[in-house]
Structure formats: C-alpha cells, structure tokens
Amino acid sequence: MHAYLFSTVNGVFYIFLMYAMCVKPICIELVGVVFVVVGCVCLYFDGSAEREDGVKAELIDYAITLACSFCGALFFFFSHSVIKQVPMAILFVLMSIYGFILSVITAKALNSKIEIFSLDETWGCFGFVNSEWIVYCIFVWGLLSMYPGYYGYIIAMMFFPPQVSSSGLLFEPILAQIFGIAFKVDKLPGVLSYIGAVIDLIGIFLINKGDQKR
C-alpha cells in the first residue's frame, strides 16, 4: 500500500506543473498539499508496515516512488494537451511503443543479463511473444492492464479534467493492499499507515476539488 500511495500522489506534482505554467493554485489546493505531505510522513514512520519476505523500504525507495508520482503527473499533463489533437488509436500505439522503448532501456541499464532482441521468457525483452506465454501476455495481462487501466485514464481525459481523471488512482492503493495480503506479499499495516492513507486521500480529494472550482 505504501508504494502505491506514494506513487499516486501525482495531484501534488500536477499543481507544481500548473504553477510553472503560471496558473496559481487556490487555497483549497494548497490545503490539500499539506494533507498529502502529513499523510506521507505518517506512512514513512509506520515501523509495523512490512512485507512477508522481510524486505524493508529505505528512504531511497520512497524517493523513487515519489519520482514515479511526478512522472504520473507528467503523463496526465501531456496526455491532456494532445488527446484532442491526435486520433485515439494513433495515440495508443505511440504511447505503447514509447513505453516499451523506455522499459527496454531501463531494464538493460539496470541488468546486463537483459537481452534486447531475445524471446527468452526470463531475460528477453521480447519474451512476451514466446509461444508459451504469448496468449497470457497479450490477451490476458495485456488487456487487463492496458485497457481498463492505462488507456482508461486517457479515455477519461476526453470527458474530464486531468485532476478528476487521476482520481481513479486513489482506488489502486486499496486494491493493492487487498491483493498483497491475499497473495501473502504484505502484512496488515499499522495504525499510522491507516491514518496516513486517510489523510492522503483527503488531501488528494481537496486538490481535485480545487481544480474543479478553478
């Protein structure tokens, strides 16, 4: 739950992006930012939040997840600016190709065992088209992760502002914790995590509310 909460506070970074574009935040949005910061502090200091395998998050891990949240803000910011100018099908294809290329570069940079043009199911970047896994990767995992999730946010931005569309991310930490416990990856978090999660959700709600009033 910690990883998902820290990586879905993109509403905070979205405010900073808007400020950089000379759009000043209103009072309720600033209050929301304060709530999010307080909530993240509560989560960080919850010593009882552990994985079943005993792996503990360090400060750098929290920093990385916050960086992911910033990237999420960029995703909503730029997607909203081009969504009505580029045909939906072309936008989906371009984003998929771009995302795959970035994933390949990142994987290769972090692990020299990665083979870019290989179909190996463990080390190959094209292992998803391996005859043993292609059906699951494309028609099960691919469809479930891309259309209801990734592409769903893009479609939502055709009808709603980015801040409202990104509100859907607030449900992910809850589902992540449920799945984590069900698959015995996470333990039940402590009181500070619950308090921090509630404060975070209130903060992001206030930020979204402020964007609607703008």
Backbone bond lengths (Angstrom), bond angles and torsions (degrees), N, CA, C in turn:
res aa  C-N    CA-C-N  psi(-1)  N-CA   C-N-CA  omega(-1)  CA-C   N-CA-C  phi
1 M - - - 1.462 - - 1.520 110.87 -
2 H 1.341 116.72 -37.73 1.464 119.67 179.88 1.529 111.16 -59.08
3 A 1.331 115.80 -45.97 1.461 119.88 -177.73 1.520 110.94 -60.16
4 Y 1.336 116.56 -43.73 1.453 119.97 -178.40 1.520 112.24 -69.96
5 L 1.335 117.52 -40.03 1.467 119.91 -179.98 1.526 111.14 -64.45
6 F 1.329 115.86 -43.94 1.457 119.04 -179.04 1.525 111.51 -68.44
7 S 1.322 117.13 -29.94 1.464 119.79 -177.64 1.520 113.69 -90.92
8 T 1.341 117.62 0.38 1.476 119.76 179.90 1.519 112.69 -119.80
9 V 1.328 117.09 17.84 1.468 119.62 175.60 1.526 109.65 -92.00
10 N 1.329 115.69 38.29 1.463 119.46 -176.84 1.522 113.26 -65.61
11 G 1.356 116.70 -17.31 1.460 119.47 177.71 1.513 112.32 -61.00
12 V 1.341 116.38 -32.88 1.464 120.86 177.97 1.529 110.13 -65.42
13 F 1.326 115.50 -48.36 1.462 119.32 -179.36 1.524 111.19 -69.04
14 Y 1.332 116.35 -28.78 1.462 119.32 178.51 1.528 110.27 -63.48
15 I 1.338 116.22 -36.49 1.464 120.52 177.72 1.531 110.27 -62.18
16 F 1.340 116.32 -42.36 1.455 119.85 179.32 1.531 111.23 -66.00
17 L 1.326 116.35 -36.40 1.466 119.68 176.99 1.530 110.87 -65.06
18 M 1.334 115.75 -41.50 1.462 119.85 178.10 1.534 110.60 -65.53
19 Y 1.338 116.09 -37.43 1.468 120.16 178.21 1.529 110.07 -64.23
20 A 1.341 115.79 -38.14 1.461 120.03 177.52 1.517 111.20 -64.81
21 M 1.343 115.92 -24.93 1.475 121.27 177.14 1.528 111.27 -92.25
22 C 1.342 115.25 17.34 1.476 122.52 177.01 1.527 113.32 68.92
23 V 1.325 116.77 26.81 1.466 121.34 174.02 1.525 106.98 -107.65
24 K 1.316 117.68 104.86 1.461 121.78 -175.22 1.527 111.10 -75.12
25 P 1.326 117.01 137.70 1.474 120.51 178.65 1.523 110.77 -71.50
26 I 1.322 116.63 151.64 1.456 120.90 176.71 1.525 109.05 -92.48
27 C 1.327 116.44 172.29 1.464 122.06 -171.32 1.529 112.71 -57.03
28 I 1.329 117.42 -45.26 1.457 120.90 -175.32 1.533 110.95 -64.51
29 E 1.330 117.06 -30.84 1.461 120.40 178.27 1.529 110.48 -70.44
30 L 1.328 117.18 -39.62 1.458 120.85 178.22 1.530 111.04 -65.37
31 V 1.336 116.00 -38.29 1.464 120.06 176.09 1.531 109.39 -62.50
32 G 1.326 115.96 -40.50 1.461 120.70 178.20 1.518 112.17 -61.51
33 V 1.336 117.05 -39.24 1.464 121.44 178.18 1.531 110.35 -61.91
34 V 1.329 116.17 -42.97 1.464 120.49 178.94 1.528 110.38 -61.50
35 F 1.338 116.97 -42.67 1.466 120.93 178.98 1.526 110.46 -60.59
36 V 1.316 116.39 -43.93 1.466 120.19 -178.19 1.522 111.01 -63.56
37 V 1.315 116.81 -42.74 1.472 121.02 179.64 1.527 110.26 -62.05
38 V 1.345 117.13 -45.41 1.460 121.29 179.31 1.524 110.49 -62.82
39 G 1.343 116.71 -41.40 1.462 120.84 179.13 1.516 112.15 -62.75
40 C 1.333 116.97 -41.41 1.469 121.17 179.51 1.530 110.74 -65.57
41 V 1.322 117.07 -36.93 1.468 120.94 177.91 1.525 110.14 -63.62
42 C 1.346 116.41 -42.45 1.471 120.44 177.87 1.524 110.97 -60.80
43 L 1.328 116.45 -43.10 1.464 120.51 179.64 1.523 111.35 -63.29
44 Y 1.319 115.76 -42.64 1.465 120.16 -176.81 1.532 111.80 -63.23
45 F 1.335 116.59 -35.99 1.461 119.89 -175.61 1.527 113.72 -92.38
46 D 1.328 116.96 10.29 1.464 119.61 175.80 1.529 108.66 -83.58
47 G 1.316 116.24 98.99 1.459 120.48 -177.25 1.513 114.55 -72.59
48 S 1.336 117.96 -13.24 1.469 120.34 -177.22 1.523 112.67 -88.69
49 A 1.342 117.10 -6.72 1.465 120.27 -179.68 1.521 109.32 -78.96
50 E 1.312 116.45 103.83 1.462 120.96 -177.02 1.522 110.88 -134.41
51 R 1.325 114.41 156.80 1.456 120.94 171.87 1.518 108.99 -85.59
52 E 1.306 116.16 159.57 1.465 120.89 178.73 1.526 111.80 -64.83
53 D 1.346 116.69 -29.29 1.463 119.30 -178.29 1.530 112.78 -85.57
54 G 1.340 116.12 3.08 1.460 119.50 175.80 1.513 115.42 84.39
55 V 1.339 118.11 -1.62 1.458 121.13 179.54 1.528 109.54 -71.15
56 K 1.334 116.51 127.88 1.458 120.88 -178.66 1.527 110.31 -111.84
57 A 1.316 115.00 142.09 1.461 120.37 -179.52 1.520 110.84 -79.00
58 E 1.322 115.68 137.13 1.454 121.54 175.91 1.523 108.66 -100.31
59 L 1.326 116.08 175.15 1.461 120.80 -179.65 1.519 111.45 -59.09
60 I 1.333 116.84 -37.44 1.458 121.06 179.75 1.522 111.11 -63.55
61 D 1.338 117.02 -33.50 1.462 120.68 179.33 1.528 110.68 -65.95
62 Y 1.326 115.74 -41.86 1.471 119.53 177.41 1.529 110.58 -66.09
63 A 1.333 116.27 -36.95 1.462 120.12 179.24 1.529 110.79 -64.04
64 I 1.333 116.00 -39.26 1.471 120.38 -179.94 1.526 110.69 -65.96
65 T 1.341 116.52 -42.13 1.466 119.03 -179.61 1.529 111.16 -67.04
66 L 1.342 116.66 -34.84 1.463 119.29 175.43 1.529 110.82 -66.90
67 A 1.336 116.30 -35.85 1.461 120.38 176.56 1.524 110.31 -63.84
68 C 1.333 116.39 -36.65 1.469 120.67 175.97 1.519 110.36 -63.24
69 S 1.326 115.59 -36.67 1.460 120.02 178.40 1.526 110.58 -64.97
70 F 1.331 116.40 -37.95 1.464 120.19 176.81 1.523 110.41 -63.51
71 C 1.335 115.61 -41.34 1.470 119.70 176.93 1.520 110.59 -63.32
72 G 1.345 116.03 -35.26 1.458 119.74 176.63 1.516 111.67 -63.60
73 A 1.339 116.38 -38.43 1.463 120.38 177.21 1.525 110.50 -63.94
74 L 1.335 116.25 -40.61 1.463 120.33 176.98 1.523 111.15 -62.77
75 F 1.345 115.73 -38.59 1.461 120.74 178.91 1.533 110.80 -58.99
76 F 1.326 116.95 -49.53 1.459 120.20 179.90 1.526 111.80 -68.13
77 F 1.328 116.08 -36.56 1.461 120.99 -177.87 1.528 111.14 -63.89
78 F 1.340 116.29 -51.17 1.457 120.22 -175.98 1.535 111.95 -77.82
79 S 1.335 116.74 -34.75 1.462 119.55 179.26 1.530 110.44 -62.58
80 H 1.320 116.23 -41.27 1.463 120.07 -179.38 1.526 111.41 -65.79
81 S 1.339 116.54 -30.10 1.464 119.83 -177.39 1.533 113.00 -76.07
82 V 1.344 116.93 -22.16 1.471 119.08 -177.02 1.525 113.41 -114.76
83 I 1.331 116.70 -6.86 1.461 119.56 -171.04 1.528 113.05 -63.44
84 K 1.330 117.16 -28.12 1.460 120.07 -179.29 1.526 112.15 -98.16
85 Q 1.321 116.03 4.74 1.465 120.17 179.82 1.525 112.50 -111.42
86 V 1.332 116.19 -22.86 1.468 121.22 -178.41 1.529 108.97 -115.48
87 P 1.345 118.49 133.73 1.471 120.34 177.64 1.526 111.42 -54.31
88 M 1.320 116.67 141.12 1.455 122.26 -173.94 1.529 112.71 -55.82
89 A 1.334 117.56 -45.26 1.466 121.18 -177.72 1.527 111.18 -62.05
90 I 1.330 116.50 -43.05 1.464 120.59 179.81 1.522 110.21 -66.25
91 L 1.327 116.80 -40.02 1.464 121.09 179.30 1.522 111.09 -61.87
92 F 1.336 116.91 -42.34 1.465 121.02 178.60 1.521 111.11 -61.26
93 V 1.341 116.28 -45.37 1.463 120.84 -178.31 1.525 110.93 -64.19
94 L 1.336 116.77 -46.50 1.461 120.98 -178.72 1.523 111.39 -62.63
95 M 1.340 116.90 -42.24 1.463 120.52 179.74 1.527 111.28 -66.53
96 S 1.322 116.79 -37.77 1.465 120.15 179.45 1.522 111.09 -65.78
97 I 1.322 116.58 -44.37 1.465 120.95 179.49 1.526 110.48 -64.65
98 Y 1.328 115.64 -44.92 1.464 120.78 -179.62 1.533 110.90 -62.68
99 G 1.329 116.10 -43.47 1.458 120.52 179.00 1.519 112.06 -63.84
100 F 1.346 116.51 -39.46 1.464 120.77 179.45 1.520 110.85 -65.55
101 I 1.325 116.76 -42.90 1.470 120.52 -179.95 1.526 110.51 -62.88
102 L 1.336 117.17 -43.28 1.465 120.17 178.45 1.530 111.40 -63.87
103 S 1.327 116.21 -38.27 1.465 120.45 178.91 1.526 111.06 -64.64
104 V 1.331 116.14 -41.76 1.465 120.85 179.66 1.533 110.31 -63.81
105 I 1.332 116.14 -45.94 1.470 120.20 -179.28 1.527 110.67 -61.79
106 T 1.346 116.09 -44.41 1.464 120.75 -179.37 1.522 111.27 -64.22
107 A 1.345 116.20 -45.14 1.468 120.59 -178.99 1.520 111.38 -62.31
108 K 1.316 116.78 -44.16 1.463 121.03 -179.38 1.518 111.09 -66.02
109 A 1.323 116.97 -37.60 1.461 121.17 -179.37 1.521 111.66 -68.34
110 L 1.330 116.87 -32.01 1.464 120.93 -177.32 1.522 113.70 -89.40
111 N 1.338 116.85 -21.71 1.465 119.67 -176.97 1.527 109.74 -146.20
112 S 1.306 116.06 115.21 1.470 120.84 -177.25 1.523 112.79 -69.11
113 K 1.343 117.52 -14.69 1.464 120.57 -179.41 1.535 111.84 -75.30
114 I 1.325 116.59 -15.41 1.461 120.49 -179.57 1.521 110.25 -64.98
115 E 1.328 116.07 131.69 1.458 122.21 177.80 1.526 108.75 -111.93
116 I 1.318 115.85 116.57 1.470 121.25 -171.63 1.523 112.44 -63.28
117 F 1.321 118.77 -50.48 1.469 121.16 -174.88 1.522 111.76 -102.13
118 S 1.306 116.35 41.04 1.463 121.15 -178.10 1.528 110.56 -113.50
119 L 1.340 115.27 149.37 1.467 121.26 176.10 1.524 111.44 -97.94
120 D 1.321 116.25 8.57 1.459 120.10 179.82 1.526 109.56 -60.37
121 E 1.340 116.85 131.97 1.459 120.88 -174.64 1.519 113.72 -70.08
122 T 1.330 117.06 -16.15 1.471 120.59 -179.43 1.524 112.48 -101.77
123 W 1.330 117.55 -47.00 1.462 121.10 -173.21 1.520 113.70 -112.56
124 G 1.309 118.65 -7.39 1.461 120.55 -176.92 1.515 113.71 -87.36
125 C 1.320 116.46 134.63 1.467 120.58 178.79 1.526 111.41 -68.18
126 F 1.314 117.01 -20.91 1.464 120.84 176.72 1.521 110.82 -107.05
127 G 1.314 115.78 25.36 1.462 120.34 178.97 1.511 113.49 -64.99
128 F 1.341 115.94 -17.25 1.466 118.50 -179.77 1.522 112.65 -71.27
129 V 1.348 117.95 -15.67 1.466 119.91 176.64 1.530 110.65 -99.09
130 N 1.328 116.84 10.46 1.457 121.26 173.11 1.530 108.33 -58.38
131 S 1.308 117.75 136.59 1.465 121.86 -174.52 1.522 113.27 -55.06
132 E 1.339 116.37 -27.26 1.461 120.02 -177.88 1.528 112.65 -78.86
133 W 1.359 116.48 -24.50 1.468 120.17 -173.01 1.513 114.48 -119.08
134 I 1.319 119.28 -7.82 1.461 121.47 -171.44 1.530 113.04 -58.43
135 V 1.321 116.93 -39.42 1.472 119.47 -179.33 1.524 111.12 -64.62
136 Y 1.328 116.64 -46.10 1.468 120.64 -179.74 1.529 111.10 -66.69
137 C 1.339 116.47 -45.15 1.470 120.54 -175.24 1.521 112.44 -64.83
138 I 1.313 116.94 -41.96 1.466 120.23 -174.65 1.528 112.47 -89.86
139 F 1.320 116.97 -47.07 1.464 119.54 -172.37 1.534 114.44 -94.52
140 V 1.328 117.98 -11.58 1.473 119.99 177.67 1.518 110.01 -113.66
141 W 1.319 116.58 -71.43 1.464 120.08 -177.55 1.531 110.93 -64.88
142 G 1.337 116.69 -41.33 1.461 119.90 -178.40 1.513 112.51 -62.16
143 L 1.329 115.82 -49.92 1.467 119.93 -178.65 1.523 111.83 -65.91
144 L 1.327 116.42 -41.66 1.464 120.07 -177.60 1.525 112.47 -67.77
145 S 1.325 116.96 -36.68 1.461 119.39 -177.18 1.519 113.10 -85.22
146 M 1.323 117.08 -33.73 1.460 119.74 -173.69 1.532 113.40 -86.52
147 Y 1.329 117.24 -53.76 1.466 118.46 -172.74 1.525 114.18 -75.06
148 P 1.338 120.21 -49.90 1.468 118.19 177.80 1.534 112.07 -70.78
149 G 1.335 117.37 -24.32 1.457 120.07 -176.09 1.511 113.19 -104.87
150 Y 1.312 116.10 -85.44 1.467 123.09 -173.35 1.526 112.48 -54.48
151 Y 1.338 117.26 -55.22 1.454 120.13 -179.10 1.527 111.83 -72.59
152 G 1.334 115.78 -25.75 1.461 119.16 179.55 1.516 112.48 -60.70
153 Y 1.342 116.63 -37.61 1.466 120.38 178.46 1.526 111.03 -67.30
154 I 1.340 116.13 -37.11 1.465 119.63 178.99 1.524 110.43 -65.84
155 I 1.321 116.24 -44.01 1.470 120.36 178.64 1.517 110.16 -62.69
156 A 1.342 117.22 -40.09 1.463 121.19 179.96 1.523 111.23 -61.47
157 M 1.344 117.15 -33.91 1.467 120.16 -179.02 1.515 113.17 -71.99
158 M 1.322 118.03 -8.07 1.450 120.56 173.08 1.524 111.06 -73.76
159 F 1.321 115.84 -20.59 1.460 120.62 -175.43 1.534 113.51 -120.19
160 F 1.342 117.37 -19.61 1.461 120.59 -176.44 1.532 110.23 -131.82
161 P 1.341 117.59 157.36 1.472 121.20 175.87 1.525 110.37 -63.80
162 P 1.329 118.05 158.02 1.474 121.68 -179.21 1.521 113.68 -55.13
163 Q 1.336 116.98 -39.62 1.453 119.80 -178.05 1.522 111.93 -64.90
164 V 1.322 115.49 -37.93 1.468 119.44 179.23 1.527 110.08 -71.52
165 S 1.321 116.46 -41.45 1.468 120.71 -179.86 1.525 111.38 -63.11
166 S 1.326 115.83 -39.23 1.462 119.59 -178.19 1.522 112.26 -71.81
167 S 1.320 117.31 -10.10 1.470 120.05 178.30 1.529 111.32 -62.05
168 G 1.327 115.84 -24.93 1.460 119.55 178.60 1.521 112.33 -60.69
169 L 1.334 116.05 -24.55 1.461 120.18 179.04 1.526 112.10 -65.75
170 L 1.328 116.31 -20.11 1.466 119.71 -177.26 1.524 111.94 -66.43
171 F 1.327 116.38 -22.00 1.464 119.07 179.84 1.534 111.73 -81.92
172 E 1.318 117.00 -18.86 1.458 120.31 -176.10 1.529 114.04 -64.68
173 P 1.349 119.50 -42.60 1.467 118.12 178.56 1.526 113.04 -60.03
174 I 1.334 116.38 -36.63 1.466 120.40 -179.90 1.522 109.76 -65.95
175 L 1.329 116.53 -48.12 1.462 120.62 179.40 1.534 110.74 -65.10
176 A 1.335 116.23 -37.31 1.462 120.05 -179.77 1.525 110.78 -62.46
177 Q 1.333 116.71 -41.27 1.455 119.92 179.72 1.527 111.30 -67.04
178 I 1.330 116.70 -39.57 1.468 120.88 178.90 1.530 110.13 -62.53
179 F 1.349 116.24 -46.85 1.462 120.06 179.13 1.526 111.00 -66.58
180 G 1.341 116.74 -37.40 1.456 120.55 -179.76 1.517 112.31 -61.17
181 I 1.329 115.63 -41.97 1.464 120.19 178.52 1.531 110.48 -71.98
182 A 1.337 116.17 -41.06 1.466 120.70 -178.47 1.525 111.86 -61.79
183 F 1.337 116.70 -38.36 1.465 120.85 -178.93 1.527 112.34 -96.11
184 K 1.337 115.87 11.57 1.467 122.88 174.62 1.523 112.33 59.26
185 V 1.327 115.80 40.64 1.460 121.37 174.70 1.525 109.88 -97.36
186 D 1.344 116.05 -39.57 1.465 121.55 -178.50 1.523 111.72 -114.90
187 K 1.324 114.38 155.47 1.453 120.86 169.61 1.523 108.59 -96.52
188 L 1.313 116.99 166.93 1.458 120.32 175.41 1.525 108.88 -64.57
189 P 1.346 118.15 129.26 1.463 119.96 -179.48 1.521 111.95 -71.21
190 G 1.333 116.24 166.89 1.452 121.48 179.56 1.512 112.76 -83.68
191 V 1.322 115.83 -177.90 1.467 121.95 -177.59 1.527 111.36 -61.26
192 L 1.338 116.89 -40.36 1.466 119.93 -179.18 1.524 112.02 -60.36
193 S 1.339 116.77 -34.97 1.467 119.96 178.99 1.523 111.24 -66.60
194 Y 1.343 116.21 -41.83 1.464 119.70 178.47 1.524 110.65 -65.09
195 I 1.331 116.14 -42.93 1.468 119.83 178.99 1.528 110.17 -63.70
196 G 1.344 115.50 -46.09 1.456 119.77 179.71 1.516 112.74 -62.32
197 A 1.345 116.52 -40.10 1.467 120.63 179.93 1.524 110.96 -63.67
198 V 1.330 116.55 -43.85 1.472 120.90 179.71 1.529 110.17 -63.84
199 I 1.345 116.65 -44.63 1.465 120.50 179.38 1.521 110.60 -62.59
200 D 1.338 116.60 -41.57 1.469 120.88 177.66 1.531 111.61 -60.61
201 L 1.328 116.23 -46.36 1.450 120.69 -178.35 1.533 111.10 -63.69
202 I 1.328 116.23 -39.27 1.472 120.06 177.29 1.526 109.65 -64.27
203 G 1.338 115.92 -43.25 1.456 120.12 -179.85 1.514 112.82 -61.29
204 I 1.329 116.69 -45.47 1.462 119.95 -179.68 1.525 110.53 -68.68
205 F 1.343 116.65 -34.32 1.460 120.35 175.49 1.534 110.55 -61.62
206 L 1.339 116.98 -42.65 1.462 121.11 179.31 1.533 110.99 -64.44
207 I 1.339 115.89 -39.30 1.461 119.75 178.38 1.527 110.11 -63.34
208 N 1.324 116.52 -45.17 1.463 120.46 178.25 1.524 111.71 -63.08
209 K 1.347 115.84 -39.43 1.453 120.99 179.59 1.516 110.48 -63.73
210 G 1.343 115.66 -41.22 1.450 119.97 178.15 1.520 112.58 -63.00
211 D 1.333 116.11 -38.40 1.463 119.59 179.20 1.524 110.85 -65.13
212 Q 1.329 117.37 -35.18 1.465 120.75 178.78 1.529 111.54 -68.37
213 K 1.328 116.65 -29.31 1.470 120.64 -178.86 1.524 112.71 -83.65
214 R 1.342 116.72 -10.83 1.452 119.83 -174.67 1.548 111.21 -64.72
